Protein backbone atom coordinates (compact mmCIF):
# COMPACT_ATOMS: atom_id res chain seq x y z
CA UNK A 1 0.00 0.00 0.00
CA UNK A 2 2.76 2.40 0.95
CA UNK A 3 4.71 1.61 -2.22
CA UNK A 4 1.56 2.16 -4.31
CA UNK A 5 1.11 5.58 -2.79
CA UNK A 6 4.78 6.37 -3.39
CA UNK A 7 4.43 5.19 -7.01
CA UNK A 8 1.34 7.40 -7.49
CA UNK A 9 3.16 10.39 -5.99
CA UNK A 10 6.12 9.84 -8.27
CA UNK A 11 3.85 9.51 -11.31
CA UNK A 12 2.17 12.82 -10.42
CA UNK A 13 5.57 14.46 -9.96
CA UNK A 14 6.71 13.15 -13.33
CA UNK A 15 3.50 14.44 -14.94
CA UNK A 16 3.92 17.88 -13.36
CA UNK A 17 7.56 18.03 -14.37
CA UNK A 18 6.58 17.13 -17.92
CA UNK A 19 3.98 19.90 -17.93
CA UNK A 20 6.54 22.35 -16.54
CA UNK A 21 9.02 21.32 -19.20
CA UNK A 22 6.46 21.84 -21.97
CA UNK A 23 5.47 25.21 -20.55
CA UNK A 24 9.09 26.33 -20.32
CA UNK A 25 9.77 25.17 -23.87
CA UNK A 26 6.81 27.21 -25.15
CA UNK A 27 7.94 30.23 -23.13
CA UNK A 28 11.49 29.87 -24.39
CA UNK A 29 10.32 29.68 -28.01
CA UNK A 30 8.07 32.68 -27.50
CA UNK A 31 10.88 34.71 -25.94
CA UNK A 32 13.32 33.71 -28.69
CA UNK A 33 10.80 34.95 -31.28
CA UNK A 34 10.36 38.19 -29.35
CA UNK A 35 14.14 38.68 -29.18
CA UNK A 36 14.42 38.06 -32.92
CA UNK A 37 11.68 40.63 -33.65
CA UNK A 38 13.28 43.18 -31.33
CA UNK A 39 16.70 42.64 -32.91
CA UNK A 40 15.15 43.21 -36.35
CA UNK A 41 13.46 46.36 -35.08
CA UNK A 42 16.76 47.54 -33.60
CA UNK A 43 18.52 46.97 -36.92
CA UNK A 44 15.85 48.96 -38.77
CA UNK A 45 15.99 51.75 -36.19
CA UNK A 46 19.79 51.95 -36.42
CA UNK A 47 19.57 52.17 -40.22
CA UNK A 48 16.96 54.88 -39.93
CA UNK A 49 19.15 56.78 -37.49
CA UNK A 50 22.12 56.61 -39.88
CA UNK A 51 19.95 57.87 -42.74
CA UNK A 52 18.66 60.70 -40.56
CA UNK A 53 22.22 61.66 -39.62
CA UNK A 54 23.23 61.71 -43.28
CA UNK A 55 20.23 63.88 -44.11
CA UNK A 56 21.04 66.25 -41.22
CA UNK A 57 24.63 66.55 -42.49
CA UNK A 58 23.34 67.42 -45.98
CA UNK A 59 21.08 70.12 -44.53
CA UNK A 60 23.92 71.49 -42.41
CA UNK A 61 26.19 71.63 -45.46
CA UNK A 62 23.47 73.49 -47.36
CA UNK A 63 23.06 76.00 -44.53
CA UNK A 64 26.81 76.55 -44.28
CA UNK A 65 27.14 76.94 -48.05
CA UNK A 66 24.26 79.40 -48.10
CA UNK A 67 25.88 81.38 -45.28
CA UNK A 68 29.18 81.42 -47.18
CA UNK A 69 27.40 82.61 -50.34
CA UNK A 70 25.68 85.40 -48.40
CA UNK A 71 28.95 86.52 -46.83
CA UNK A 72 30.59 86.70 -50.25
CA UNK A 73 27.70 88.78 -51.60
CA UNK A 74 27.87 91.24 -48.69
CA UNK A 75 31.64 91.59 -48.82
N, CA, C and O atoms as CSV, one atom per row, in Angstrom:
chain,resi,resn,atom,element,x,y,z
A,1,UNK,N,N,0.824,-1.183,0.000
A,1,UNK,CA,C,0.000,0.000,0.000
A,1,UNK,C,C,0.871,1.251,0.000
A,1,UNK,O,O,0.625,2.193,-0.753
A,2,UNK,N,N,1.880,1.246,0.844
A,2,UNK,CA,C,2.765,2.401,0.949
A,2,UNK,C,C,3.547,2.608,-0.348
A,2,UNK,O,O,3.771,3.740,-0.778
A,3,UNK,N,N,3.960,1.492,-0.966
A,3,UNK,CA,C,4.714,1.614,-2.221
A,3,UNK,C,C,3.802,2.064,-3.358
A,3,UNK,O,O,4.251,2.740,-4.284
A,4,UNK,N,N,2.513,1.689,-3.292
A,4,UNK,CA,C,1.563,2.156,-4.307
A,4,UNK,C,C,1.370,3.668,-4.213
A,4,UNK,O,O,1.307,4.370,-5.222
A,5,UNK,N,N,1.279,4.139,-2.996
A,5,UNK,CA,C,1.112,5.576,-2.785
A,5,UNK,C,C,2.362,6.331,-3.272
A,5,UNK,O,O,2.269,7.386,-3.900
A,6,UNK,N,N,3.512,5.764,-2.965
A,6,UNK,CA,C,4.781,6.371,-3.395
A,6,UNK,C,C,4.857,6.386,-4.924
A,6,UNK,O,O,5.290,7.371,-5.523
A,7,UNK,N,N,4.433,5.287,-5.545
A,7,UNK,CA,C,4.429,5.195,-7.006
A,7,UNK,C,C,3.492,6.243,-7.600
A,7,UNK,O,O,3.845,6.901,-8.578
A,8,UNK,N,N,2.306,6.405,-7.022
A,8,UNK,CA,C,1.343,7.404,-7.493
A,8,UNK,C,C,1.920,8.809,-7.360
A,8,UNK,O,O,1.793,9.631,-8.267
A,9,UNK,N,N,2.551,9.073,-6.228
A,9,UNK,CA,C,3.158,10.387,-5.991
A,9,UNK,C,C,4.238,10.661,-7.026
A,9,UNK,O,O,4.314,11.760,-7.575
A,10,UNK,N,N,5.061,9.676,-7.289
A,10,UNK,CA,C,6.121,9.837,-8.274
A,10,UNK,C,C,5.549,10.047,-9.673
A,10,UNK,O,O,6.068,10.857,-10.440
A,11,UNK,N,N,4.489,9.326,-10.005
A,11,UNK,CA,C,3.852,9.510,-11.313
A,11,UNK,C,C,3.313,10.928,-11.460
A,11,UNK,O,O,3.450,11.550,-12.513
A,12,UNK,N,N,2.686,11.439,-10.370
A,12,UNK,CA,C,2.172,12.816,-10.417
A,12,UNK,C,C,3.317,13.822,-10.560
A,12,UNK,O,O,3.208,14.798,-11.303
A,13,UNK,N,N,4.402,13.576,-9.850
A,13,UNK,CA,C,5.572,14.459,-9.956
A,13,UNK,C,C,6.120,14.460,-11.380
A,13,UNK,O,O,6.444,15.510,-11.933
A,14,UNK,N,N,6.219,13.276,-11.957
A,14,UNK,CA,C,6.714,13.155,-13.331
A,14,UNK,C,C,5.783,13.899,-14.291
A,14,UNK,O,O,6.244,14.599,-15.193
A,15,UNK,N,N,4.480,13.746,-14.093
A,15,UNK,CA,C,3.505,14.435,-14.936
A,15,UNK,C,C,3.649,15.954,-14.806
A,15,UNK,O,O,3.665,16.667,-15.810
A,16,UNK,N,N,3.754,16.439,-13.582
A,16,UNK,CA,C,3.920,17.883,-13.356
A,16,UNK,C,C,5.225,18.396,-13.953
A,16,UNK,O,O,5.265,19.473,-14.548
A,17,UNK,N,N,6.282,17.624,-13.790
A,17,UNK,CA,C,7.562,18.034,-14.366
A,17,UNK,C,C,7.490,18.084,-15.892
A,17,UNK,O,O,8.065,18.966,-16.529
A,18,UNK,N,N,6.776,17.125,-16.458
A,18,UNK,CA,C,6.580,17.130,-17.916
A,18,UNK,C,C,5.802,18.351,-18.364
A,18,UNK,O,O,6.134,18.967,-19.377
A,19,UNK,N,N,4.755,18.707,-17.605
A,19,UNK,CA,C,3.977,19.903,-17.927
A,19,UNK,C,C,4.837,21.161,-17.792
A,19,UNK,O,O,4.777,22.061,-18.630
A,20,UNK,N,N,5.634,21.208,-16.728
A,20,UNK,CA,C,6.536,22.346,-16.536
A,20,UNK,C,C,7.524,22.462,-17.694
A,20,UNK,O,O,7.790,23.555,-18.195
A,21,UNK,N,N,8.059,21.319,-18.107
A,21,UNK,CA,C,9.021,21.319,-19.204
A,21,UNK,C,C,8.376,21.845,-20.487
A,21,UNK,O,O,8.964,22.659,-21.199
A,22,UNK,N,N,7.167,21.374,-20.772
A,22,UNK,CA,C,6.457,21.842,-21.973
A,22,UNK,C,C,6.172,23.329,-21.904
A,22,UNK,O,O,6.341,24.049,-22.888
A,23,UNK,N,N,5.738,23.791,-20.733
A,23,UNK,CA,C,5.467,25.209,-20.552
A,23,UNK,C,C,6.745,26.031,-20.781
A,23,UNK,O,O,6.725,27.036,-21.492
A,24,UNK,N,N,7.837,25.597,-20.178
A,24,UNK,CA,C,9.095,26.326,-20.325
A,24,UNK,C,C,9.611,26.310,-21.764
A,24,UNK,O,O,10.209,27.284,-22.220
A,25,UNK,N,N,9.383,25.220,-22.468
A,25,UNK,CA,C,9.774,25.166,-23.870
A,25,UNK,C,C,8.968,26.162,-24.701
A,25,UNK,O,O,9.519,26.847,-25.563
A,26,UNK,N,N,7.651,26.241,-24.438
A,26,UNK,CA,C,6.810,27.207,-25.153
A,26,UNK,C,C,7.234,28.643,-24.819
A,26,UNK,O,O,7.319,29.492,-25.706
A,27,UNK,N,N,7.495,28.903,-23.550
A,27,UNK,CA,C,7.936,30.233,-23.132
A,27,UNK,C,C,9.268,30.592,-23.781
A,27,UNK,O,O,9.456,31.712,-24.254
A,28,UNK,N,N,10.172,29.648,-23.800
A,28,UNK,CA,C,11.485,29.873,-24.392
A,28,UNK,C,C,11.367,30.203,-25.874
A,28,UNK,O,O,12.009,31.131,-26.365
A,29,UNK,N,N,10.544,29.439,-26.581
A,29,UNK,CA,C,10.324,29.680,-28.009
A,29,UNK,C,C,9.707,31.054,-28.230
A,29,UNK,O,O,10.105,31.793,-29.131
A,30,UNK,N,N,8.734,31.380,-27.397
A,30,UNK,CA,C,8.070,32.678,-27.501
A,30,UNK,C,C,9.064,33.813,-27.262
A,30,UNK,O,O,9.071,34.805,-27.991
A,31,UNK,N,N,9.889,33.664,-26.255
A,31,UNK,CA,C,10.877,34.706,-25.945
A,31,UNK,C,C,11.954,34.811,-27.028
A,31,UNK,O,O,12.417,35.907,-27.342
A,32,UNK,N,N,12.348,33.676,-27.593
A,32,UNK,CA,C,13.317,33.711,-28.691
A,32,UNK,C,C,12.740,34.464,-29.887
A,32,UNK,O,O,13.442,35.246,-30.528
A,33,UNK,N,N,11.458,34.229,-30.187
A,33,UNK,CA,C,10.795,34.950,-31.280
A,33,UNK,C,C,10.750,36.451,-30.983
A,33,UNK,O,O,10.998,37.278,-31.861
A,34,UNK,N,N,10.433,36.784,-29.750
A,34,UNK,CA,C,10.365,38.193,-29.354
A,34,UNK,C,C,11.739,38.853,-29.487
A,34,UNK,O,O,11.846,39.979,-29.973
A,35,UNK,N,N,12.778,38.155,-29.057
A,35,UNK,CA,C,14.140,38.683,-29.177
A,35,UNK,C,C,14.487,38.906,-30.641
A,35,UNK,O,O,15.064,39.933,-30.994
A,36,UNK,N,N,14.138,37.952,-31.489
A,36,UNK,CA,C,14.422,38.062,-32.924
A,36,UNK,C,C,13.708,39.286,-33.517
A,36,UNK,O,O,14.299,40.046,-34.284
A,37,UNK,N,N,12.425,39.468,-33.150
A,37,UNK,CA,C,11.675,40.632,-33.651
A,37,UNK,C,C,12.291,41.942,-33.148
A,37,UNK,O,O,12.405,42.909,-33.901
A,38,UNK,N,N,12.682,41.965,-31.889
A,38,UNK,CA,C,13.280,43.181,-31.333
A,38,UNK,C,C,14.651,43.480,-31.958
A,38,UNK,O,O,15.002,44.640,-32.172
A,39,UNK,N,N,15.412,42.431,-32.245
A,39,UNK,CA,C,16.700,42.643,-32.914
A,39,UNK,C,C,16.487,43.203,-34.322
A,39,UNK,O,O,17.225,44.083,-34.766
A,40,UNK,N,N,15.473,42.686,-35.019
A,40,UNK,CA,C,15.149,43.210,-36.348
A,40,UNK,C,C,14.734,44.674,-36.257
A,40,UNK,O,O,15.151,45.503,-37.066
A,41,UNK,N,N,13.911,44.976,-35.266
A,41,UNK,CA,C,13.461,46.357,-35.080
A,41,UNK,C,C,14.649,47.262,-34.757
A,41,UNK,O,O,14.733,48.385,-35.254
A,42,UNK,N,N,15.555,46.775,-33.931
A,42,UNK,CA,C,16.760,47.540,-33.595
A,42,UNK,C,C,17.589,47.808,-34.841
A,42,UNK,O,O,18.064,48.926,-35.040
A,43,UNK,N,N,17.767,46.796,-35.678
A,43,UNK,CA,C,18.524,46.966,-36.920
A,43,UNK,C,C,17.878,48.036,-37.808
A,43,UNK,O,O,18.566,48.900,-38.352
A,44,UNK,N,N,16.548,47.969,-37.947
A,44,UNK,CA,C,15.851,48.961,-38.769
A,44,UNK,C,C,15.982,50.361,-38.175
A,44,UNK,O,O,16.167,51.338,-38.901
A,45,UNK,N,N,15.885,50.448,-36.865
A,45,UNK,CA,C,15.993,51.745,-36.191
A,45,UNK,C,C,17.394,52.329,-36.357
A,45,UNK,O,O,17.549,53.529,-36.586
A,46,UNK,N,N,18.411,51.478,-36.239
A,46,UNK,CA,C,19.787,51.951,-36.424
A,46,UNK,C,C,20.007,52.442,-37.850
A,46,UNK,O,O,20.666,53.460,-38.061
A,47,UNK,N,N,19.461,51.725,-38.828
A,47,UNK,CA,C,19.573,52.167,-40.219
A,47,UNK,C,C,18.872,53.505,-40.421
A,47,UNK,O,O,19.389,54.390,-41.102
A,48,UNK,N,N,17.710,53.641,-39.834
A,48,UNK,CA,C,16.958,54.883,-39.930
A,48,UNK,C,C,17.734,56.030,-39.287
A,48,UNK,O,O,17.766,57.139,-39.819
A,49,UNK,N,N,18.346,55.764,-38.166
A,49,UNK,CA,C,19.154,56.783,-37.493
A,49,UNK,C,C,20.320,57.221,-38.372
A,49,UNK,O,O,20.600,58.414,-38.485
A,50,UNK,N,N,20.997,56.267,-38.990
A,50,UNK,CA,C,22.115,56.609,-39.880
A,50,UNK,C,C,21.640,57.454,-41.054
A,50,UNK,O,O,22.298,58.423,-41.432
A,51,UNK,N,N,20.508,57.091,-41.627
A,51,UNK,CA,C,19.955,57.866,-42.737
A,51,UNK,C,C,19.590,59.280,-42.284
A,51,UNK,O,O,19.821,60.251,-43.005
A,52,UNK,N,N,19.024,59.384,-41.096
A,52,UNK,CA,C,18.664,60.704,-40.560
A,52,UNK,C,C,19.906,61.554,-40.324
A,52,UNK,O,O,19.901,62.757,-40.583
A,53,UNK,N,N,20.962,60.927,-39.836
A,53,UNK,CA,C,22.216,61.662,-39.619
A,53,UNK,C,C,22.789,62.158,-40.951
A,53,UNK,O,O,23.264,63.289,-41.050
A,54,UNK,N,N,22.738,61.301,-41.962
A,54,UNK,CA,C,23.227,61.708,-43.283
A,54,UNK,C,C,22.418,62.883,-43.811
A,54,UNK,O,O,22.977,63.836,-44.355
A,55,UNK,N,N,21.099,62.813,-43.649
A,55,UNK,CA,C,20.228,63.885,-44.108
A,55,UNK,C,C,20.520,65.174,-43.346
A,55,UNK,O,O,20.554,66.252,-43.940
A,56,UNK,N,N,20.731,65.068,-42.039
A,56,UNK,CA,C,21.044,66.245,-41.223
A,56,UNK,C,C,22.365,66.871,-41.677
A,56,UNK,O,O,22.487,68.094,-41.730
A,57,UNK,N,N,23.342,66.042,-42.000
A,57,UNK,CA,C,24.629,66.554,-42.492
A,57,UNK,C,C,24.442,67.298,-43.815
A,57,UNK,O,O,25.041,68.353,-44.027
A,58,UNK,N,N,23.608,66.746,-44.705
A,58,UNK,CA,C,23.345,67.419,-45.981
A,58,UNK,C,C,22.717,68.786,-45.743
A,58,UNK,O,O,23.112,69.772,-46.366
A,59,UNK,N,N,21.729,68.847,-44.835
A,59,UNK,CA,C,21.082,70.117,-44.534
A,59,UNK,C,C,22.068,71.106,-43.922
A,59,UNK,O,O,22.049,72.293,-44.248
A,60,UNK,N,N,22.921,70.618,-43.041
A,60,UNK,CA,C,23.915,71.489,-42.412
A,60,UNK,C,C,24.879,72.028,-43.460
A,60,UNK,O,O,25.230,73.207,-43.433
A,61,UNK,N,N,25.307,71.174,-44.380
A,61,UNK,CA,C,26.185,71.627,-45.462
A,61,UNK,C,C,25.495,72.698,-46.300
A,61,UNK,O,O,26.110,73.695,-46.678
A,62,UNK,N,N,24.222,72.484,-46.585
A,62,UNK,CA,C,23.466,73.490,-47.355
A,62,UNK,C,C,23.431,74.829,-46.624
A,62,UNK,O,O,23.669,75.883,-47.215
A,63,UNK,N,N,23.133,74.768,-45.330
A,63,UNK,CA,C,23.064,75.995,-44.529
A,63,UNK,C,C,24.415,76.701,-44.527
A,63,UNK,O,O,24.488,77.915,-44.717
A,64,UNK,N,N,25.475,75.944,-44.313
A,64,UNK,CA,C,26.806,76.549,-44.278
A,64,UNK,C,C,27.180,77.133,-45.638
A,64,UNK,O,O,27.757,78.217,-45.711
A,65,UNK,N,N,26.853,76.421,-46.707
A,65,UNK,CA,C,27.143,76.935,-48.047
A,65,UNK,C,C,26.341,78.201,-48.332
A,65,UNK,O,O,26.855,79.149,-48.925
A,66,UNK,N,N,25.095,78.211,-47.911
A,66,UNK,CA,C,24.255,79.397,-48.102
A,66,UNK,C,C,24.834,80.572,-47.315
A,66,UNK,O,O,24.884,81.693,-47.821
A,67,UNK,N,N,25.269,80.321,-46.091
A,67,UNK,CA,C,25.884,81.376,-45.284
A,67,UNK,C,C,27.145,81.914,-45.955
A,67,UNK,O,O,27.377,83.123,-45.984
A,68,UNK,N,N,27.958,81.003,-46.495
A,68,UNK,CA,C,29.181,81.425,-47.184
A,68,UNK,C,C,28.841,82.273,-48.407
A,68,UNK,O,O,29.484,83.289,-48.669
A,69,UNK,N,N,27.819,81.844,-49.152
A,69,UNK,CA,C,27.397,82.606,-50.341
A,69,UNK,C,C,26.926,84.007,-49.950
A,69,UNK,O,O,27.250,84.981,-50.630
A,70,UNK,N,N,26.165,84.113,-48.862
A,70,UNK,CA,C,25.680,85.398,-48.397
A,70,UNK,C,C,26.826,86.293,-47.941
A,70,UNK,O,O,26.807,87.497,-48.197
A,71,UNK,N,N,27.804,85.735,-47.282
A,71,UNK,CA,C,28.953,86.515,-46.826
A,71,UNK,C,C,29.709,87.084,-48.018
A,71,UNK,O,O,30.134,88.240,-48.001
A,72,UNK,N,N,29.874,86.257,-49.059
A,72,UNK,CA,C,30.588,86.701,-50.247
A,72,UNK,C,C,29.827,87.849,-50.916
A,72,UNK,O,O,30.438,88.813,-51.378
A,73,UNK,N,N,28.514,87.748,-50.970
A,73,UNK,CA,C,27.701,88.780,-51.600
A,73,UNK,C,C,27.785,90.097,-50.831
A,73,UNK,O,O,27.808,91.169,-51.437
A,74,UNK,N,N,27.830,90.021,-49.499
A,74,UNK,CA,C,27.871,91.240,-48.691
A,74,UNK,C,C,29.259,91.850,-48.638
A,74,UNK,O,O,29.402,93.041,-48.362
A,75,UNK,N,N,30.268,91.062,-48.895
A,75,UNK,CA,C,31.643,91.588,-48.823
A,75,UNK,C,C,32.033,92.274,-50.069
A,75,UNK,O,O,33.154,92.772,-50.175
